[in-house]
Amino acid sequence: MNVSIVGSGYVGTTVAACLADLGHEVTTVDIDEDIVDAINDGDAPIHEPGLDELVAEHGGERLRATTDYDVIRETDLTMLALPTPSNDDGSIDLQFMEAGASSVGEALAGGDDDGPHLVVTKSTVVPNTTEDRLAARIAEAGLERGEDFLVASNPEFQREGTAVEDFLNPDKLVFGTDDERATALLHELYEPLREAAAGDVPVVETGIPEAEMIKYANNTFLAAKVSLINDIGNICKELCVDAYEVADAIGLDDRIGERFLRSGVGWGGSCFPKDTDAIIAAARDLGYDPAVLSAAVELNDAQPERLLSLLDDHVDVTGKRVAVLGLAFKPGTDDIRNTRAVPVIEGLRERGAEIVAYDPVATENMRERYPDIEYADSAATALDGASGAVVVTDWDEFAALDAEFDAMTEPVVVDGRRVVEPRDGITYEGLTW
C-alpha cells in the first residue's frame, strides 16, 4: 500500500519505519525540515532501539519525508500521528491534531475525486474526538464524509524503548471504524504484519469512540497498577519487608500477572501522565470523579519526595555534591517527558545540593531544561566526590557499578529502581525494600 503519516515524532517515525519494513511505500509529512532531511538521508530523528537500522535501510526509498501535504493525495490512507499535549487542567490540547486534519482536508480537496480517502487517528485522543472534531476539520475544506473521506481510530500500543518490537509483534490490533471500507483498508494495511508476527495477532473490530477509549483504558489501568504496587511497596518499606519478594509471589497469580510489579520512584513518559490526566479531566467534565485514577496520580507524584526523604535520613545535602543517575523516564530512550528525574532535581535544588547528573543518552535533552547544573560523561565521574547518589532510571550499566562508589565522599546510595547491589562500604537504601 501507499501510506502517508502526518507527524514524525516517536509514534509517527516508528510506525512509518515499521510499515516500510513490511513492504509498504510510506511518506511522512512534517513541518520540521531538519527531521524531513534526516529521514530522507536514512537517519532516525529520535533514539529508539532498532529504529536506526530501519530508517537507514528504507530512508529515501520506501520511506520518504516531505513538508508538502499534497503528497497524501497519492496515498491509500493517511495516519495522524501528531502531539496531543496536556492543557493546564489536564485535558488534551488538540491544536496540532486539528491543524493537521485541516491540512489533510485542504490537500484532499485539491485532488481528483477517486473515492473516499481514509484518515486514521493514530494519536491518543479522548473518545468522540475523531468523529466530531477531526472529521469536522477535514470537512471544512468542502469534503463530504463517506463520499470524499472516511475516518477511523487505530491506536498504538508501543512502549518507548521497545517501540519497534512492540509494533512488529503486537498483543492486539484495534480497528475503530464505522464503515466497512475503512475496516477493509486497515486489514489490508496490517496483513503483512499478521503474516510476519510470531503467532496470531488478535484484531479487535469496534466503533471509533470505543477504540479511542481502549487506548486510555489500557494506559490508565497500567498506571494504576504501578501506583498500587508502589503503595504496597511503601507499606513494605515501613514494615521492613522486601516488596520485590512480595511482588514475585503475587505475580504468580494469573489474575495479577508478573508485569508492571516493579515498585519504585514512579511512572513518567509521554503516555501514562498525559493519558491519565486527560481521562480524569474528561470524566470530571461529565460530573464523575474517578477516585482510583486520581489516587494513582497522587501517589505517583509523591514517590520522588519519598526517595529524597530517604537521602535526608543519612546526609544533609545542603552545599554537597549529589549524583543523579538516570535522566530519561525509562531505559532505552532519550525521552525526558515527565521523567521522575525532574521532581528529584527540583527537590535537590530546594535543599541546596550541588547536582551532578548522568544519563547514557538523555543528557542533552535534560541540559536544555536545566542548563545550570553539572552533567557528567559517565556514572563514575558523577559519583566521584559525591556525598550522595540517587538512582532514578534503571539503565543496565548502573547494575555494574561497584568500585565507583568508593570514590564518593559519603557513600550514601538511594536506589529508586532496585538496580544497585548493596554491599559493605556503602550506605544503601531501597525505596520500597
Buried (B, 14 or more C-beta within 10 A) or exposed (E): BEBBBBBBBBBBBBBBBBBBBBEBBBBBBBBEEEBBEBBBEBEBBBBBBBBBBBBBBBBEEBBBBBEEBBBBBEBBBBBBBBBBEBEEEBBBBBEBBBBBBBBBBBBBBEEEEEEBBBBBBBBBBBBEBBBEBBBBBBBEBEBEBEEBBBBBBBBBBBBBBBBBBBBBBBEEBBBBBBBEEBBEBBBEBBEBBBEEBEEEBEBEBBBBBBBBBBBBEBBBEBBBBBBBBBBBBBEBBEEEBBBBEBBEEBBEEEEBEEEBBBBBBBBBBBBBBBBBBBBBBBBBEEEEEBEEBBBBBEBBBBBBBBBBEBBBEBBEBEEBBBBBBBBBBBBBBBBBBBBBBBBBBBBBBEBEBBBBBBBBBBBEBBBEEBEEBBBBEEBBBBBBBBBBBBBBBBBEBBBEBEEBBEBBBBBBBBBBBBBBEEEEEBBBBBBBB
